[in-house]
Amino acid sequence: MEPNIQTNIHPLPQTANQQMSATRTLVLNSSVCKADDIKLRGLSAMLPHGGLPEAVSPYMVELIRRTGGIHGPLGKQFIAQPEKEGRYSKIGMDPLNEDHHEIAPGVVYKYRGKLDKNGNVAHFGRVLWTVTRLCATYCRFCTRGREIGLPPHVKSRSKATIANKFFLSDEELETVFKFLENHKEINEVILSGGDPLTAPQPYLTKIITRLAELQQKGALDIVRVGTRLPVHNPLAIQDWHYELLSKLRNPYLMIHVNHPFELTEETLHVLNNFRKISLASILSQTVLLKDVNDSVETLNMLFVKLAREGIRPYYVFQNDPVYWAKHFTVPFKRAIKLWGRLRAKLSGVVATARFVIDVPYGYGKVPVPEGAAWDVDYSHFYDFKKKMHLVK
Ligand code: SF4
């Protein structure tokens, strides 16, 4: 029987600080956390090249236990399956070509803006700024598994700054602030990682305060904060998080929710606080994952619940082709069919979500056309180099 998604998860006895530091300790010290039937293996269940230790917050362990255990839709997302994750060769470490596009510490600049010959902005661009490689729980399909959660003793093959340190130095932060100020064709920063909200208060305060100052000076329009902490461990979110984000002008909180079971009362409570106290607009992205959420019913339930809570579904992604997550991939043709059937059921407010593929080699997110309406031929497509690919 499916667990009731309205179930209240009783708050765990730890304080938010203890919860957060338990997660950090697990990642940094390779300790193994036991929770009755779910025994986390920590660093001994990392990916073959190093990243994504099996570290899960106590809150999420409890939620996994209540939603079908390690074989349930949450267990599959967070409990390692080393036999599947190591099955393929180690190619596909950085399919989105992010390392190649890092042009200031942690700053990935793929969606470029442009100045005209007079130095005026011809069109704006946006950057992704990866400020830590820590998360409160590690998702087994993480597209940045090449560096996320990597413990200090494992040498990364990635040249990304956060692959080689947990946080940026003061000097590196200054370099980025200057970079943003000097590039007036950039008007948007997407804070990412890892999970920026897991960073220590003084570090995140410095980042958000300076971004808010750039907004005030007119050097930056939009700040999006990408986070899964409200899902991974809402108990770790404290008052200072809300207050800090309220310094930004119209902050956007980009959460990542894959299954309706993730929307617990605790999660909805903190999201509501971000709306009320930080005045944040909350957008949700969802990764399509085989045997987790690849059904019309599950996605429909998720989107309806998001909409009911005033959260806007934004993207549904085809999962990125990283070698450790191939077992999560829904074949493209099936994904398109599923999306077509789902789209027809969705309310207009929810159908703003787009089904997108982050095309390998750095081309960006491409929405998949809605074939049911336009009779699109999905047998093949051409990439940005005009090379044809057959769709399987
Ligand atoms: S929260 Fe995001 S960055 Fe962290 S492991 Fe999950 S997908 Fe990766």
Boltz pocket constraint, residues with backbone or C-beta under 6 A from the ligand:
constraints:
  - pocket:
      binder: B
      contacts: [[A, 134], [A, 135], [A, 137], [A, 138], [A, 139], [A, 141], [A, 142], [A, 143], [A, 144], [A, 148], [A, 193], [A, 194], [A, 195], [A, 227], [A, 228]]
      max_distance: 6.0
